[in-house]
Amino acid sequence: MEAWLLYDKSRVDRNIHYINIYFKECRKRNIKLKLILIEDIEFGIKDNKCALFYKKEECSLPQFVIMRTINPLLSKQFENMGVPVFNNSFVSYICNDKQKTYQYVSKANVKIMDTLFLKKGASVSIEYPSIVKPSFGSGGENVFLVKNEEQFKKAVDLIPDENIVIQKPAGDLGKDLRVYVLKDKIIASILRVSDSDFRSNYSLGGSAKVYSLSPEEKSTVYKIIELFDFGLVGIDFVFDGGKMVFNEIEDVVGARMLYSTTDINIVSLYLDFIINELK
């Protein structure tokens, strides 16, 4: 069995430890894993059919793809060519766009901070303070807490994305929760806290520790899970008045926190899940 692990070239070096775990676990399962750089792939339509080229050549396709880059169109191309992709193209399409995510998850009737969807250049009336962030983005990058119109305009100018999310800040700034989900199961929950930044991302220096979900909090997570056919994702929550509030879903979810705070081998669990899905 052959599998492809897809990455952007710029993300390989900083994720090499994680990539090596994939190779190690695939060898245990007699899976021939190939690291594929997104820059080496071209795809489109040839002779009226979906076509894909690797390093300018047509190639045989793998039995499955693990997508560690954000490209829902490419994910859909693989699926149209009969190759299962984890996560699937729908998860990628929705969860990598915050506007689409909030709109879609609102069907679950879970708590979401009041949110406006804005396109750059459009007039908008907002209350301060507000969180301003790009619709496309992760890791806390280009996320701003603005307290007046001058700060708001500066934040909008700094955001490269045309589509912007404006959100009422949660009451408990500098604290959030990542719930790791595999298919329809909660694997672990990690609380992230920052004493120096309203963003608590682990990659930005926040601390992390294992968190035990209450029955009410688990119920909230499962309401979101029911909307999707997940592979492996992280569902993120902020806290407002001590209550968990939905924030976003990480499709290409990182695992540094999980490996540093638990004994869970999430790659091993993920591969076992994928193999079972392919049966």
Buried (B, 14 or more C-beta within 10 A) or exposed (E): EEBBBBBBEEBEEEBEEBBEBBBEBBEEBEBEBEBBBBEEBEBEEEEEEBBBBBEEEEEEBBBBBBBBBBBBEBBBBBBEEEBBBBBBBBBBBBBBBBBBBBBBBEEBEBEBBEBBBBEEEEEEEBEEBBBBBBBBBBEBBBBBBBEEEEBBEBBBEEBEBEBBBBBBBBBBBBBBBBBBBBBEEBBBBBBBBBEEBBBBBBBBEBEBEEBEBEEEBBEBBBBBBEBBEBBBBBBBBBBBEEBBBBBBBBBBBBBEBBBEBBEBBBBBBBBEBBBEEEE
